[in-house]
């Protein structure tokens, strides 16, 4: 994660703070996610049956794409250099707008909406994250993600 002072982070509210690297979402990742979550719906794991749907092939689970936010954040979210830990606090909103086809690449675009000290040394971030699909017209998802950092 890019390092910034608390003042620099506060000054960045309302701006795009980073864009992650592209991440490949291939069939292996989709199959592994299906195993972990026990979600084996055919549109994710059965290439032959999924080819007969409007998707034209298998697609990633929406929650797989959402889970990749943690990896994307490592490239894009600002964090204080003296942070002891960060935790996921939840979401205000998540919308899945477009399916991620197997073999696609996605990346996250992070806009810092707010950064507030909730208790001494405990700060809450809210980012609006747009997950783009390489070459796609619409994003895969948009989420307002809440996190806490402890310094």
Secondary structure per residue as TSV (DSSP state, phi and psi in degrees):
chain	resnum	aa	ss	phi	psi
A	1	X	-	360.0	139.0
A	2	X	E	-63.0	137.0
A	3	X	E	-91.1	139.0
A	4	X	E	-150.3	155.7
A	5	X	-	-75.0	164.2
A	6	X	H	-59.7	-39.4
A	7	X	H	-64.6	-40.8
A	8	X	H	-64.8	-39.2
A	9	X	H	-66.1	-45.7
A	10	X	H	-58.3	-40.4
A	11	X	H	-68.7	-19.8
A	12	X	T	-85.7	-5.4
A	13	X	T	-56.7	131.8
A	14	X	T	91.8	1.5
A	15	X	S	-121.4	161.9
A	16	X	E	-74.4	122.6
A	17	X	E	-99.4	-13.5
A	18	X	E	175.6	161.9
A	19	X	E	-131.1	130.7
A	20	X	-	-76.3	167.7
A	21	X	-	-68.5	162.5
A	22	X	-	-71.7	142.6
A	23	X	E	-123.5	127.6
A	24	X	E	-77.2	129.5
A	25	X	E	-110.9	92.5
A	26	X	-	-101.8	176.3
A	27	X	H	-62.7	-34.1
A	28	X	H	-60.5	-45.9
A	29	X	H	-62.9	-41.5
A	30	X	H	-63.4	-44.4
A	31	X	H	-64.0	-40.8
A	32	X	H	-64.6	-40.9
A	33	X	H	-64.4	-40.3
A	34	X	H	-59.7	-40.6
A	35	X	H	-64.1	-47.1
A	36	X	H	-64.4	-42.0
A	37	X	H	-92.3	-8.8
A	38	X	T	60.4	32.4
A	39	X	-	-108.9	95.0
A	40	X	-	-105.8	30.2
A	41	X	-	-55.3	138.4
A	42	X	H	-57.5	-30.1
A	43	X	H	-65.3	-14.3
A	44	X	H	-99.8	-35.6
A	45	X	H	-120.7	-12.9
A	46	X	-	-110.5	96.0
A	47	X	H	-60.9	-38.0
A	48	X	H	-67.3	-48.3
A	49	X	H	-68.6	-39.1
A	50	X	H	-66.6	-28.4
A	51	X	T	-63.6	-22.5
A	52	X	T	-88.1	0.0
A	53	X	S	-95.2	170.4
A	54	X	T	-60.3	-17.7
A	55	X	T	-74.7	-23.3
A	56	X	S	74.0	9.8
A	57	X	S	164.9	-176.9
A	58	X	-	-71.9	151.8
A	59	X	B	-128.4	155.2
A	60	X	-	-70.2	151.2
A	61	X	-	-63.5	141.7
A	62	X	H	-57.0	-39.6
A	63	X	H	-70.0	-24.8
A	64	X	H	-65.3	-48.3
A	65	X	H	-59.9	-43.6
A	66	X	H	-61.8	-41.2
A	67	X	H	-63.3	-26.9
A	68	X	T	-69.2	-10.2
A	69	X	H	-57.5	-35.8
A	70	X	H	-60.6	-42.9
A	71	X	H	-68.3	-41.5
A	72	X	H	-63.3	-38.7
A	73	X	H	-60.2	-32.8
A	74	X	H	-60.0	-28.8
A	75	X	H	-87.8	-28.0
A	76	X	H	-120.5	-31.7
A	77	X	-	-78.0	136.7
A	78	X	E	-75.0	144.7
A	79	X	E	-142.3	147.5
A	80	X	E	-66.4	142.6
A	81	X	T	-64.0	-24.9
A	82	X	T	-99.7	19.7
A	83	X	-	-64.2	133.4
A	84	X	-	-89.1	-35.7
A	85	X	E	-167.9	160.0
A	86	X	E	-129.4	147.7
A	87	X	E	-134.5	150.1
A	88	X	E	-78.0	125.1
A	89	X	E	-102.9	-20.5
A	90	X	E	136.4	-160.8
A	91	X	E	-135.3	142.1
A	92	X	E	-84.5	-35.0
A	93	X	E	-156.8	141.4
A	94	X	E	-138.5	131.0
A	95	X	E	-131.9	126.6
A	96	X	E	-93.6	112.9
A	97	X	-	-101.9	-29.4
A	98	X	S	-150.9	139.1
A	99	X	-	-69.8	148.5
A	100	X	-	-101.1	108.7
A	101	X	B	-72.7	145.3
A	102	X	T	-54.0	134.7
A	103	X	T	93.5	-4.8
A	104	X	E	-80.8	161.8
A	105	X	E	-115.8	141.9
A	106	X	E	-127.8	157.0
A	107	X	E	-147.9	159.6
A	108	X	E	-109.0	138.7
A	109	X	E	-114.0	120.2
A	110	X	E	-109.8	122.5
A	111	X	E	-113.8	124.0
A	112	X	E	-79.9	112.6
A	113	X	E	-86.5	-37.4
A	114	X	E	-156.2	157.4
A	115	X	E	-150.9	107.0
A	116	X	E	-131.3	139.5
A	117	X	E	-80.3	118.8
A	118	X	E	-92.0	-35.1
A	119	X	E	-146.5	163.9
A	120	X	T	-54.9	122.0
A	121	X	T	79.9	4.1
A	122	X	E	-123.0	116.8
A	123	X	E	-118.7	139.3
A	124	X	E	-106.0	128.7
A	125	X	E	-104.4	147.2
A	126	X	E	-129.9	122.6
A	127	X	E	-116.2	138.3
A	128	X	E	-92.0	120.1
A	129	X	E	-113.9	127.9
A	130	X	E	-110.5	120.7
A	131	X	E	-96.1	113.8
A	132	X	E	-92.5	147.7
A	133	X	E	-105.4	125.5
A	134	X	T	-55.5	124.4
A	135	X	T	79.3	0.5
A	136	X	-	-88.4	154.9
A	137	X	S	-82.4	-33.5
A	138	X	S	-120.7	151.6
A	139	X	-	-70.0	157.6
A	140	X	S	-69.1	-42.7
A	141	X	E	-158.8	160.6
A	142	X	E	-131.4	133.3
A	143	X	E	-141.0	143.6
A	144	X	E	-100.8	107.8
A	145	X	E	-107.3	129.4
A	146	X	E	-105.4	131.7
A	147	X	E	-135.5	159.5
A	148	X	E	-122.9	142.2
A	149	X	E	-128.9	140.8
A	150	X	E	-114.7	127.2
A	151	X	-	-117.4	360.0
